[in-house]
C-alpha cells in the first residue's frame, strides 16, 4: 500500500511543473467504473468518469487502509464554485480548484453535452456524439491531444463500452469464452499481460490477480488495475 502511494507521488513529481495533464487511468474490477485522473498541480488531482462527470478531487494519496487502494485527501486550498446566476448547465458546480479553471458545456454548445466537463485548465475535452455507437456515445473522445476509443455494441458483452485505447496504448479484456472467474477483467495494457486464478483453483483465490502488476505506466500515463 505504501509502495503504491510512493510510486504515484513520484510519478506526479516527474510530470511537467506547469499546466495540467492526463495522469492516470484507474480500471475498476471488470472495468465497470473507469476513473480518469488529471494532474492539476503537483500532488493535486481531479478525477472524472468517462462520461464527463467529476467524481472527486484531492491533494494527494494517503496510506489509509481502504480495502483496495488509498483514497484522496481533502484539498485544503482554493475551491470556488459557479454562482446561482450562472448558466443552468454549470451553476453550483466547481469552477476553480487551486489555480485551475474548470468549464462545462451548455445547451448552446450541444444539448447532448450539457453539463459535461469542457476544459480542465488548458486541456480541452470532447465526447462521442448522440449518433455514435450506443456502447460509447457520450463518453470522452479527446482529452487534449489524447484520443480515447471504446469497444462497440458489436463486441463481446463482457467488454463492449469499455476503453479500447488511450492514445497509442491498447487495452484488451477477457470475454465470454473465458473462465467466469475473470471474464470481463483486464487482459492486456499495452504489452503487459494479466492472468487470474480460475474457478477451478482454490476458492479463496478465485478471480484474484495471478500475474501482472497493479500499477504500470504506458504512453506517459499511469494505469492502476483494481482487479483483486
VOBA-1610 file (N, C-alpha, C; in pm, whole numbers, padded with zeros to 5 digits, always signed):
BEGIN
Unk+00083-00120+00000Unk+00000+00000+00000Unk+00086+00125+00000Unk+00185+00132+00090Unk+00274+00248+00096Unk+00355+00261-00032Unk+00395+00148-00089Unk+00474+00150-00211Unk+00393+00210-00326Unk+00263+00176-00337Unk+00178+00232-00442Unk+00164+00382-00426Unk+00148+00428-00303Unk+00135+00571-00278Unk+00263+00644-00318Unk+00378+00586-00281Unk+00506+00647-00314Unk+00526+00653-00464Unk+00490+00546-00535Unk+00505+00544-00680Unk+00421+00651-00746Unk+00297+00667-00697Unk+00210+00769-00756Unk+00265+00908-00732Unk+00312+00935-00610Unk+00365+01067-00578Unk+00489+01098-00662Unk+00578+00999-00678Unk+00696+01017-00761Unk+00657+01042-00905Unk+00554+00969-00951Unk+00505+00988-01089Unk+00456+01132-01108Unk+00379+01182-01011Unk+00327+01319-01020Unk+00439+01421-01022Unk+00541+01399-00939Unk+00650+01494-00931Unk+00732+01497-01059Unk+00730+01388-01134Unk+00805+01380-01259Unk+00731+01442-01375Unk+00602+01476-01357Unk+00525+01540-01462Unk+00569+01684-01479Unk+00539+01749-01590Unk+00579+01888-01608Unk+00522+01975-01496Unk+00604+02072-01452Unk+00566+02155-01339Unk+00454+02252-01374Unk+00442+02290-01499Unk+00342+02388-01539Unk+00231+02321-01618Unk+00108+02372-01601Unk-00003+02321-01680Unk-00060+02193-01623Unk-00171+02149-01683Unk-00240+02028-01640Unk-00206+01914-01735Unk-00230+01792-01690Unk-00201+01677-01776Unk-00289+01559-01737Unk-00314+01473-01836Unk-00381+01345-01811Unk-00278+01254-01745Unk-00304+01215-01622Unk-00202+01146-01543Unk-00227+00998-01523Unk-00354+00957-01506Unk-00379+00820-01464Unk-00515+00770-01510Unk-00522+00641-01541Unk-00647+00571-01570Unk-00660+00459-01468Unk-00770+00460-01393Unk-00795+00354-01295Unk-00906+00265-01348Unk-00874+00138-01364Unk-00970+00040-01415Unk-01021-00043-01298Unk-01146-00024-01265Unk-01207-00095-01154Unk-01232-00240-01193Unk-01273-00319-01097Unk-01297-00462-01119Unk-01388-00484-01241Unk-01338-00555-01339Unk-01407-00586-01465Unk-01441-00460-01545Unk-01370-00350-01518Unk-01385-00229-01598Unk-01516-00156-01579Unk-01587-00183-01470Unk-01720-00125-01452Unk-01715+00025-01423Unk-01614+00069-01349Unk-01608+00209-01308Unk-01469+00266-01338Unk-01451+00309-01461Unk-01323+00366-01501Unk-01313+00510-01451Unk-01200+00544-01391Unk-01176+00679-01342Unk-01058+00738-01419Unk-01077+00859-01471Unk-00974+00928-01547Unk-00922+01042-01460Unk-00792+01041-01433Unk-00733+01135-01338Unk-00645+01238-01409Unk-00668+01365-01377Unk-00589+01475-01431Unk-00506+01537-01320Unk-00380+01560-01350Unk-00292+01628-01256Unk-00307+01778-01278Unk-00353+01851-01174Unk-00375+01995-01185Unk-00251+02073-01144Unk-00194+02034-01033Unk-00072+02091-00978Unk+00002+01975-00913Unk+00128+01991-00879Unk+00197+01883-00808Unk+00118+01837-00687Unk+00084+01709-00682Unk+00010+01645-00573Unk-00137+01686-00564Unk-00190+01753-00667Unk-00332+01788-00669Unk-00395+01728-00794Unk-00494+01639-00775Unk-00554+01570-00889Unk-00705+01584-00890Unk-00761+01568-01010Unk-00906+01572-01032Unk-00947+01444-01101Unk-01049+01376-01049Unk-01099+01252-01108Unk-01232+01277-01177Unk-01244+01228-01300Unk-01373+01233-01368Unk-01404+01098-01430Unk-01533+01070-01447Unk-01576+00947-01511Unk-01563+00964-01663Unk-01570+00855-01735Unk-01553+00863-01881Unk-01669+00934-01949Unk-01781+00958-01878Unk-01893+01032-01935Unk-01884+01181-01905Unk-01772+01225-01844Unk-01751+01367-01824Unk-01802+01424-01694Unk-01837+01340-01598Unk-01885+01387-01468Unk-01771+01379-01366Unk-01752+01489-01293Unk-01649+01492-01190Unk-01690+01402-01074Unk-01597+01320-01028Unk-01625+01233-00914Unk-01567+01289-00785Unk-01440+01332-00789Unk-01379+01392-00671Unk-01245+01454-00709Unk-01185+01519-00611Unk-01051+01574-00629Unk-00985+01576-00492Unk-00854+01589-00492Unk-00784+01587-00364Unk-00639+01624-00379Unk-00573+01643-00265Unk-00437+01694-00266Unk-00331+01587-00287Unk-00356+01466-00237Unk-00260+01358-00259Unk-00320+01228-00210Unk-00252+01117-00240Unk-00298+00988-00191Unk-00242+00962-00052Unk-00324+00902+00034Unk-00280+00866+00169Unk-00258+00716+00175Unk-00218+00669+00291Unk-00196+00525+00309Unk-00304+00463+00396Unk-00422+00524+00396Unk-00533+00465+00472Unk-00569+00328+00413Unk-00606+00237+00499Unk-00646+00105+00453Unk-00791+00113+00404Unk-00808+00111+00273Unk-00942+00128+00216Unk-00997-00003+00161Unk-00921-00109+00170Unk-00967-00236+00116Unk-00907-00267-00019Unk-00877-00164-00097Unk-00815-00185-00227Unk-00699-00089-00248Unk-00727+00038-00259Unk-00625+00138-00285Unk-00646+00260-00197Unk-00543+00342-00180Unk-00558+00463-00098Unk-00659+00559-00157Unk-00713+00646-00071Unk-00807+00748-00115Unk-00737+00884-00120Unk-00806+00981-00181Unk-00754+01116-00185Unk-00777+01187-00052Unk-00682+01273-00017Unk-00702+01361+00097Unk-00784+01480+00051Unk-00863+01534+00139Unk-00940+01653+00108Unk-00846+01768+00077Unk-00874+01839-00032Unk-00791+01953-00070Unk-00826+02072+00019Unk-00725+02134+00076Unk-00747+02243+00171Unk-00722+02380+00109Unk-00694+02383-00021Unk-00667+02509-00088Unk-00792+02572-00146Unk-00772+02654-00248Unk-00881+02731-00308Unk-00982+02641-00378Unk-01110+02659-00346Unk-01221+02596-00416Unk-01327+02702-00440Unk-01357+02728-00564Unk-01457+02830-00599Unk-01563+02767-00688Unk-01689+02800-00667Unk-01800+02740-00741Unk-01870+02845-00826Unk-01935+02798-00933Unk-02015+02888-01015Unk-02136+02937-00934Unk-02178+03061-00962Unk-02286+03124-00889Unk-02423+03074-00935Unk-02525+03099-00854Unk-02662+03062-00888Unk-02714+03138-01009Unk-02648+03250-01041Unk-02689+03331-01156Unk-02620+03288-01286Unk-02529+03192-01277Unk-02458+03143-01396Unk-02547+03049-01477Unk-02500+03008-01592Unk-02575+02920-01680Unk-02622+02795-01605Unk-02742+02750-01632Unk-02801+02636-01559Unk-02721+02508-01577Unk-02642+02498-01682Unk-02566+02376-01708Unk-02454+02356-01606Unk-02409+02467-01545Unk-02297+02452-01452Unk-02311+02533-01323Unk-02423+02597-01302Unk-02439+02672-01177Unk-02425+02579-01057Unk-02350+02624-00959Unk-02326+02544-00839Unk-02214+02443-00852Unk-02162+02425-00972Unk-02053+02327-00992Unk-01918+02393-00962Unk-01819+02308-00941Unk-01685+02358-00910Unk-01630+02437-01028Unk-01573+02553-00998Unk-01518+02642-01101Unk-01365+02646-01097Unk-01312+02666-00978Unk-01166+02668-00959Unk-01128+02566-00853Unk-01024+02489-00884Unk-00957+02406-00784Unk-00813+02454-00785Unk-00772+02519-00678Unk-00643+02584-00681Unk-00642+02691-00789Unk-00546+02685-00879Unk-00536+02783-00989Unk-00602+02733-01117Unk-00661+02615-01114Unk-00714+02554-01236Unk-00862+02586-01255Unk-00895+02642-01372Unk-01033+02673-01408Unk-01098+02553-01474Unk-01219+02518-01430Unk-01297+02410-01490Unk-01416+02472-01562Unk-01437+02437-01689Unk-01554+02486-01762Unk-01639+02367-01807Unk-01764+02397-01846Unk-01861+02293-01880Unk-01934+02330-02008Unk-01985+02229-02076Unk-02067+02251-02195Unk-02206+02298-02154Unk-02266+02381-02239Unk-02403+02426-02218Unk-02489+02377-02334Unk-02618+02402-02326Unk-02707+02364-02435Unk-02675+02443-02562Unk-02611+02559-02546Unk-02571+02639-02662Unk-02459+02571-02739Unk-02377+02494-02668Unk-02271+02418-02734Unk-02334+02297-02804Unk-02404+02217-02725Unk-02469+02095-02774Unk-02553+02040-02660Unk-02679+02021-02684Unk-02771+01973-02579Unk-02724+01842-02518Unk-02666+01754-02601Unk-02622+01624-02552Unk-02497+01633-02465Unk-02426+01744-02473Unk-02305+01763-02393Unk-02330+01845-02268Unk-02448+01897-02254Unk-02482+01990-02147Unk-02441+01936-02009Unk-02361+02017-01937Unk-02319+01981-01802Unk-02191+01901-01793Unk-02142+01850-01906Unk-02018+01773-01905Unk-01897+01868-01897Unk-01788+01819-01842Unk-01666+01900-01834Unk-01617+01932-01975Unk-01593+02059-02000Unk-01546+02106-02131Unk-01396+02130-02133Unk-01344+02183-02023Unk-01200+02205-02016Unk-01153+02196-01872Unk-01029+02152-01857Unk-00961+02146-01728Unk-00833+02225-01748Unk-00833+02350-01703Unk-00720+02435-01735Unk-00709+02452-01885Unk-00593+02419-01941Unk-00574+02433-02085Unk-00603+02304-02163Unk-00660+02203-02096Unk-00694+02077-02163Unk-00840+02081-02208Unk-00864+02078-02338Unk-01000+02074-02391Unk-01046+01929-02400Unk-01175+01906-02367Unk-01229+01770-02366Unk-01350+01763-02458Unk-01353+01659-02541Unk-01465+01637-02632Unk-01519+01496-02609Unk-01642+01471-02658Unk-01712+01345-02632Unk-01773+01289-02761Unk-01797+01160-02761Unk-01866+01098-02873Unk-02011+01144-02873Unk-02063+01176-02991Unk-02195+01237-03004Unk-02310+01138-03001Unk-02432+01188-03009Unk-02553+01103-02997Unk-02573+01006-03112Unk-02504+01028-03223Unk-02520+00939-03338Unk-02410+00833-03345Unk-02325+00831-03244Unk-02220+00728-03238Unk-02279+00598-03186Unk-02197+00495-03182Unk-02240+00364-03132Unk-02295+00378-02990Unk-02404+00307-02963Unk-02473+00318-02834Unk-02385+00276-02716Unk-02285+00191-02741Unk-02200+00142-02633Unk-02109+00250-02576Unk-02079+00352-02657Unk-01987+00454-02607Unk-02028+00598-02635Unk-02146+00621-02690Unk-02187+00760-02712Unk-02195+00833-02578Unk-02149+00956-02579Unk-02145+01034-02456Unk-02017+01018-02376Unk-01934+00920-02413Unk-01807+00900-02344Unk-01700+00994-02397Unk-01596+01015-02321Unk-01486+01102-02359Unk-01419+01053-02486Unk-01401+01146-02581Unk-01333+01115-02707Unk-01188+01165-02705Unk-01174+01289-02659Unk-01042+01352-02657Unk-01020+01423-02524Unk-00899+01414-02474Unk-00855+01496-02362Unk-00726+01560-02407Unk-00734+01684-02454Unk-00618+01746-02516Unk-00583+01670-02642Unk-00461+01625-02653Unk-00415+01552-02772Unk-00434+01402-02760Unk-00489+01355-02648Unk-00506+01210-02625Unk-00645+01165-02671Unk-00647+01068-02761Unk-00771+01013-02814Unk-00809+00885-02742Unk-00938+00874-02704Unk-00991+00753-02642Unk-01079+00679-02743Unk-01068+00547-02746Unk-01162+00466-02824Unk-01218+00358-02733Unk-01333+00301-02774Unk-01405+00204-02690Unk-01451+00086-02774Unk-01475-00025-02708Unk-01532-00141-02776Unk-01679-00112-02806Unk-01725-00159-02922Unk-01858-00122-02971Unk-01966-00221-02927Unk-02088-00191-02968Unk-02203-00278-02937Unk-02192-00414-03004Unk-02105-00424-03104Unk-02089-00549-03178Unk-01983-00639-03116Unk-01916-00588-03014Unk-01813-00666-02947Unk-01874-00751-02836Unk-01792-00835-02776Unk-01834-00923-02668Unk-01903-00844-02557Unk-02011-00899-02502Unk-02086-00832-02395Unk-02000-00801-02274Unk-01895-00879-02251Unk-01812-00859-02133Unk-01718-00740-02146Unk-01700-00687-02267Unk-01614-00568-02276Unk-01667-00458-02367Unk-01785-00472-02424Unk-01837-00362-02506Unk-01858-00238-02418Unk-01822-00123-02473Unk-01832+00002-02400Unk-01711+00034-02314Unk-01621-00062-02294Unk-01501-00038-02214Unk-01393+00027-02301Unk-01298+00091-02237Unk-01190+00158-02309Unk-01109+00058-02390Unk-01091+00091-02517Unk-01013+00007-02607Unk-00871+00061-02625Unk-00860+00193-02627Unk-00727+00253-02640Unk-00726+00390-02577Unk-00609+00427-02527Unk-00582+00561-02477Unk-00456+00606-02550Unk-00471+00697-02645Unk-00358+00730-02731Unk-00315+00606-02806Unk-00188+00570-02796Unk-00136+00452-02865Unk-00137+00327-02777Unk-00188+00337-02656Unk-00192+00222-02565Unk-00321+00144-02585Unk-00309+00017-02621Unk-00425-00068-02643Unk-00459-00146-02515Unk-00589-00165-02492Unk-00635-00242-02377Unk-00725-00355-02427Unk-00706-00474-02372Unk-00793-00588-02405Unk-00847-00647-02275Unk-00956-00724-02288Unk-01024-00782-02171Unk-01056-00929-02198Unk-01072-01004-02093Unk-01120-01141-02107Unk-01269-01137-02139Unk-01314-01232-02222Unk-01452-01229-02269Unk-01535-01348-02228Unk-01646-01365-02298Unk-01744-01467-02262Unk-01693-01609-02281Unk-01589-01628-02363Unk-01535-01763-02384Unk-01436-01800-02274Unk-01403-01705-02188Unk-01305-01730-02083Unk-01374-01772-01953Unk-01294-01814-01858Unk-01346-01860-01730Unk-01427-01750-01663Unk-01540-01787-01604Unk-01630-01688-01544Unk-01568-01614-01426Unk-01462-01670-01368Unk-01398-01605-01254Unk-01328-01476-01295Unk-01290-01466-01423Unk-01221-01344-01466Unk-01273-01288-01599Unk-01384-01340-01649Unk-01442-01284-01772Unk-01476-01137-01749Unk-01432-01051-01839Unk-01456-00908-01827Unk-01343-00831-01763Unk-01249-00901-01700Unk-01137-00833-01637Unk-01031-00796-01741Unk-00946-00700-01703Unk-00843-00653-01795Unk-00745-00767-01827Unk-00712-00779-01955Unk-00620-00884-02001Unk-00484-00825-02036Unk-00485-00715-02111Unk-00360-00650-02150Unk-00372-00499-02138Unk-00267-00437-02093Unk-00247-00293-02108Unk-00115-00280-02182Unk-00124-00238-02309Unk-00007-00238-02396Unk+00047-00382-02403Unk+00170-00404-02364Unk+00228-00538-02373Unk+00229-00613-02240Unk+00166-00556-02139Unk+00160-00621-02008Unk+00038-00713-02002Unk+00061-00840-01975Unk-00045-00941-01967Unk-00083-00965-01821Unk-00215-00973-01797Unk-00267-01004-01665Unk-00336-01140-01667Unk-00306-01223-01569Unk-00374-01350-01556Unk-00435-01359-01416Unk-00536-01448-01401Unk-00612-01456-01277Unk-00635-01602-01240Unk-00661-01624-01114Unk-00696-01758-01069Unk-00835-01794-01121Unk-00851-01917-01165Unk-00976-01960-01229Unk-01075-02017-01128Unk-01189-02055-01180Unk-01295-02116-01098Unk-01255-02253-01047Unk-01151-02312-01107Unk-01110-02448-01073Unk-00996-02450-00973Unk-00950-02332-00934Unk-00842-02326-00836Unk-00901-02299-00698Unk-00814-02279-00600Unk-00861-02263-00462Unk-00967-02153-00454Unk-01083-02182-00394Unk-01195-02087-00391Unk-01159-01948-00340Unk-01069-01942-00239Unk-01036-01812-00181Unk-00951-01725-00276Unk-00896-01787-00381Unk-00816-01712-00478Unk-00893-01682-00606Unk-01009-01738-00621Unk-01085-01729-00745Unk-01100-01584-00792Unk-01055-01556-00914Unk-01068-01424-00974Unk-00961-01326-00934Unk-00875-01363-00840Unk-00769-01271-00798Unk-00655-01270-00899Unk-00582-01161-00902Unk-00473-01147-00998Unk-00362-01247-00968Unk-00319-01317-01071Unk-00212-01417-01058Unk-00081-01359-01109Unk-00084-01290-01222Unk+00036-01227-01275Unk+00000-01092-01335Unk+00100-01006-01344Unk+00077-00869-01386Unk+00104-00777-01268Unk+00105-00649-01290Unk+00132-00554-01183Unk+00014-00460-01168Unk-00023-00423-01045Unk-00141-00339-01025Unk-00122-00193-01065Unk+00004-00153-01090Unk+00030-00017-01133Unk+00142-00018-01237Unk+00117+00040-01353Unk+00217+00046-01458Unk+00201+00173-01538Unk+00302+00206-01618Unk+00299+00326-01699Unk+00311+00289-01846Unk+00232+00356-01930Unk+00237+00336-02074Unk+00198+00466-02143Unk+00279+00508-02238Unk+00250+00631-02311Unk+00245+00754-02224Unk+00321+00753-02114Unk+00324+00867-02024Unk+00206+00876-01930Unk+00121+00773-01926Unk+00003+00770-01839Unk+00015+00651-01744Unk-00020+00673-01620Unk-00018+00566-01520Unk-00151+00490-01526Unk-00142+00357-01518Unk-00262+00272-01516Unk-00265+00198-01383Unk-00379+00206-01315Unk-00400+00134-01189Unk-00507+00029-01215Unk-00473-00096-01190Unk-00564-00208-01215Unk-00617-00259-01082Unk-00745-00238-01058Unk-00807-00277-00930Unk-00881-00409-00947Unk-00812-00509-00996Unk-00874-00640-01019Unk-00829-00738-00911Unk-00877-00721-00791Unk-00844-00813-00683Unk-00966-00892-00641
//
